[in-house]
Amino acid sequence: MKLCFNQATTLENSNLAKDLEYCDKHGYDYIEIRTMDKLPEYLKEKSLDDLAEFFNTHHIKPLAFNALVFFNNRDEAGYKKIINEFKEMMEAAKKLGVKYVVAVPLVTEQKILKQHIKNSCVEVLKELSNIAESYGVKIAVEFIGHPQCTVNTFGQAYEIVEAVGRENVGLVFDCFHFHAMGSDLEDLKKADASKIFILHIDDTEDFPIGFLTDEDRVWPGLGAIDLDSILSTLKEIGYSDVVSVELFRPEYYKLDAEEAIKTAKETTLKVVSKYYDLQPV
């Protein structure tokens, strides 16, 4: 299994250039690039060619663009914006060698019937799949474990991906989101591992289902998530690709960026290495 760093972990105390330097130094294999803020910030002073050159001359490689946000159940203007944004991502992904685009479902206070959510997700994902096919990029749908997210459990997300039925459309499995809305481990046991593209590792303080927020995340192994059951199940169904550490902890943003990146790796290795061969580079 390969080790990846998600830039949310150093959202407020670093930038893309620093994250790349420190992650490469500490032996990460991949990075998830935040397209909402960190990539635009980088491109104010440097170019995609500069970024491509860095990846060509260093061990670390780009895993995913994170993220195409709120892709489903949009009005006509919002739908067109999503398609145009995705097309721009494809061009950048081609230049950098990015493997995945993470797609995040709509978060809204509006009550939408589950069938309408599913229909919209399937329709949009099929169109994105068609666009991505010629670029060799895959779409990783990330269910979000909050009550206001239209797709907030593993079972719901897996059903949508199965309905899409495309090889280049799968899931991000985030341990926090799985725990936060009480996703069923039995659904994971029945899943096809080839439909899981990226594993996000994290942990959380022990708040009730429905009350957890991203800020409650803690280093892997230091919280209330049953990571042993999740990781052993993923191992049993045959998942062995990439584990990406992702936290949004405000107190961790006060740390030196290199210290945070080093700690993220150490805590991830301690938890994951019980089930996978994840040797430091």
Disulfide bonds with the S-S distance in Angstrom:
none
